[in-house]
Structures are given as structure tokens and as C-alpha cells.
Amino acid sequence: MENREIAKIFYEISEILRFQGEDFKSRAYFMAARKLEKI
């Protein structure tokens, strides 16, 4: 599995958490996804 694929999954988790009102966790997954894309 490549970093882009993992980042995509993290973006999806981030969206789900955002809809559930988990702002802090959502932001954490979003930032992790962005960092993975840059590697």
C-alpha cells in the first residue's frame, strides 16, 4: 500500500469523524493525511 492510498483512507476517516462532531480527531487525521502525501 502506498502513502497516497493511506492518505486517502485517512481523509475519509477525517470526514466521517467531522460528521460525528469529533473535530479534534478529524483534524488529526486530516493533518496526518497531508503529511503522508508529502512523503
Buried (B, 14 or more C-beta within 10 A) or exposed (E): EEEEEBBBBBBEBBEEBBEEEBEEBBEBBBEBBEEBBEE
